[in-house]
């Protein structure tokens, strides 16, 4: 799809393709920042790329070297635990060896769900399991294949 942005100083400027905005992070609100940091670092092997501490809240950005998208943990100090409602789904990550990650997370006490296959007829579209962070946010762990490379 081509979207035109016209120069206001010209009556017929050339049309240019506008790129979609780059996705830079997704944010989750957490009740216990240190517990959440430990979880995301252990479960997803993320590291802190940036941290901003204020009187009433803190923002911590987590990432891995493979991509630019970050998870922002927002801690509003003194706040009661959050409710998730029924609109939010999950964050998804892809791994090379699903069974090894399932075993590692089980051994670390993260209680992954059993590995499942998502099929259309006989075709396996995805293999995955879920874990939950300390605040109950779901994380889907997918095997890298097909659409999820």
WOPE-V728996 format. One record per residue. N is the residue number from 1. RES is the residue in three letters. PHI is phi in radians with two decimals (NA if undefined). Layout:
n;res;phi
N;RES;PHI
N;RES;PHI
This chain:
n;res;phi
1;UNK;NA
2;UNK;-1.80
3;UNK;-1.97
4;UNK;-1.71
5;UNK;-2.07
6;UNK;-1.69
7;UNK;-1.31
8;UNK;-1.17
9;UNK;-1.56
10;UNK;-2.17
11;UNK;-1.33
12;UNK;-2.42
13;UNK;-1.27
14;UNK;-1.13
15;UNK;-1.49
16;UNK;-2.25
17;UNK;-1.41
18;UNK;-1.69
19;UNK;-1.40
20;UNK;-1.13
21;UNK;-1.04
22;UNK;-1.30
23;UNK;-1.32
24;UNK;-1.94
25;UNK;-2.83
26;UNK;-2.12
27;UNK;-2.01
28;UNK;-2.22
29;UNK;-1.54
30;UNK;-2.12
31;UNK;-1.56
32;UNK;-2.17
33;UNK;-1.04
34;UNK;-1.12
35;UNK;-1.11
36;UNK;-1.17
37;UNK;-1.03
38;UNK;-1.04
39;UNK;-1.08
40;UNK;-1.13
41;UNK;-1.21
42;UNK;-1.34
43;UNK;-1.23
44;UNK;-1.88
45;UNK;0.98
46;UNK;-1.56
47;UNK;-2.18
48;UNK;-1.31
49;UNK;-1.74
50;UNK;-2.86
51;UNK;-2.43
52;UNK;-2.20
53;UNK;-1.89
54;UNK;-2.19
55;UNK;-1.03
56;UNK;-1.74
57;UNK;-2.74
58;UNK;-2.32
59;UNK;-2.13
60;UNK;-2.22
61;UNK;-1.79
62;UNK;-2.03
63;UNK;-2.72
64;UNK;-2.19
65;UNK;-1.20
66;UNK;-1.29
67;UNK;-2.55
68;UNK;-1.64
69;UNK;-1.29
70;UNK;-2.00
71;UNK;-1.82
72;UNK;-1.73
73;UNK;-1.65
74;UNK;-1.92
75;UNK;-2.00
76;UNK;-1.59
77;UNK;-1.11
78;UNK;1.38
79;UNK;-1.56
80;UNK;-1.24
81;UNK;-0.98
82;UNK;-1.50
83;UNK;-1.82
84;UNK;-1.68
85;UNK;1.20
86;UNK;-2.10
87;UNK;-1.70
88;UNK;-1.42
89;UNK;-1.83
90;UNK;-2.91
91;UNK;-1.71
92;UNK;-2.13
93;UNK;-2.28
94;UNK;-2.03
95;UNK;-2.26
96;UNK;-1.24
97;UNK;-2.09
98;UNK;-1.07
99;UNK;-1.12
100;UNK;-1.12
101;UNK;-1.18
102;UNK;-1.08
103;UNK;-1.11
104;UNK;-1.08
105;UNK;-1.23
106;UNK;-1.10
107;UNK;-1.09
108;UNK;-1.53
109;UNK;1.33
110;UNK;-1.59
111;UNK;0.93
112;UNK;-1.17
113;UNK;-1.23
114;UNK;-1.06
115;UNK;-1.16
116;UNK;-2.15
117;UNK;-2.01
118;UNK;-1.79
119;UNK;-2.12
120;UNK;-2.17
121;UNK;1.13
122;UNK;-1.65
123;UNK;-1.43
124;UNK;-1.46
125;UNK;-1.53
126;UNK;-2.83
127;UNK;-2.14
128;UNK;-2.82
129;UNK;-2.58
130;UNK;-2.10
131;UNK;-2.25
132;UNK;-2.22
133;UNK;-1.37
134;UNK;-1.04
135;UNK;-1.67
136;UNK;1.57
137;UNK;-1.22
138;UNK;-1.45
139;UNK;-2.25
140;UNK;-1.59
141;UNK;-1.92
142;UNK;-1.87
143;UNK;-1.35
144;UNK;-1.24
145;UNK;-2.98
146;UNK;0.95
147;UNK;-1.16
148;UNK;-1.81
149;UNK;-1.42
